[in-house]
């Protein structure tokens, strides 16, 4: 995949993997567009990287996606790379009746429906380009569900399956379909968690994105930084064991809740 002189749209570009992609792709001489829900966050990134383009948009809202498509394709007709990075990950006790349906739907819409909708909306434009790419960001826990974050696990498993199907359907087009399958990463994805994940399991975001950019340049369609490659293998060899290991964190969360 050629990144130099490409025009790249990154959803969720104000923090974490998205922000690090801005940093590293800027070094590849790419023209970068980012989206995010928080206007202050977008302005902060714009101040740090004056050459990027920022648009307030929420991938969980179809109307936002349609409006974004019209604006971006009109202003940037050479757009040829879409990176679906926006994500929302929460600790959830599924037996807690206080969690309403709208609350659950928000996480599904951000992580899964948003990715599918962005691809569906922008695909006709990408098909017109001589060379184009789509990158969807799933997770290592797409392979081994993480019981403390059940909706996120389910949504990312859906992203993985969708990306595989998308790659097959587009294999005779000019669009390359990539999937980044990160392990736990040092980002603010867990900032609202009551029980933080073990730090020794979190990979530095700079390393994750460095592996990602290298993988794209080499045409590696499934990119598995750090522990995520091992997780994928172990999901086939000993899935029950890793399910139990991950579930210990949910049990700790339940114990913590009982103490309060």
Secondary structure, DSSP 8 states (H G I E B T S, - for coil): ---TT-EEEESSTTSHHHHHHHHHHHTTT-EEEEEES-HHHHHHHHHHSTTSEEEE--TT-HHHHHHHHHHHHHH-TTEEEEEE---------TT-TTS-HHHHHHHHIIIIIHHHHHHHHHHHHHTTSSSEEEEEE--GGGTS--GGGHHHHHHHHHHHHHHHHHHHHTTTSSEEEEEE---SBSSGGGTT-SS---GGG-B-HHHHHHHHHHHHHHT-SEE--TTHHHHHHHHHH-HHHHHHHHHHHHHHHHHHHHH-
